Amino acid sequence: MDKDHITAVLTKEIAEELSIAPGEIDDRASFMRLGVSSVQALKIINRLRKELDIDINPVALFEFKTVDDISTYLAEEHE
């Protein structure tokens, strides 16, 4: 799976959850700094599962703290 595609999908889902424009999301900022709560993180993970059709452990957003980190992880796990 392509990292850029994962990043785009994740950015879109975060932006939608936070009601902001995707361009406002810094993919190197922590999810906490972006304002993503634990409840929102679970919603985002569930939407990613559906959108990307992959299994993602819900704790991934807590282990991988940025869009860039989790996109890299998912791209490597789902090559």
N, C-alpha and C positions, 0 to 999 in steps of 0.2 A: 504494500500500500504506500502511496506517495505522501511524503511528509507535508508537502505544500497543500495537498488536498485536505489532509487531516487538520492542518493549521487553519485553513479557510473555514472548514465546517465548525471547528471548535470556536473560532472567533465569532462566527455568525451566531452560534448557540449562546455564547456568553453575552454578546451584545443584545440578543433578544431577551434573555433572562434579566439583564440589568436595565433594559429599555434605553440603550445608548446606541450610537452608530458604531459599526464594526471598526471604523477608522480610529476610534478613540481608544481602542484596546492595544496596549503595548504587550507584545508577546513575550517580553522578558520580565514583565512585572509579575509579582506574585498574585495568586488569586485573591489572597487576603487584601492586598493593596488595591486590587481592582474593585473590591467590595463584594466579592462572592461569599455568601454565607454557606454553612454546611448543608442546609436544606436546598439552596440553589445549586450547589455542587452536585448533589444527588440527582436533581432534575436534569442538569446538563449532561451528566454521565448517561442517564437513561435515554435522552434524546440522541446522544452520540452513538449509543448501541444500535438504535434503530437506523439512524442516518448512515452510518458506516457499515452496518450489518456485521459487527464484531462484538466479542465478549470483552467487557472492560470491568475490572474489579472496581467497585465503588470507592475504595480508598486511594485509587490512582491520583485523584486530584489533591490528596493530602501528602502523598509520597513525592509526586512530581509537581512542584510548586508554581510552574509557569506554563503558558501555552506552548512555548518552545520546548520545554522539558518533556511534557506529556506527548507532544506531537512526535518528537524524536523517539521516545519509548514505543509508542504505538506503531510507528513506521517500522521499527526494527523487529517488534514482536509479530507483526503481520505482513512480513515480506512475501 
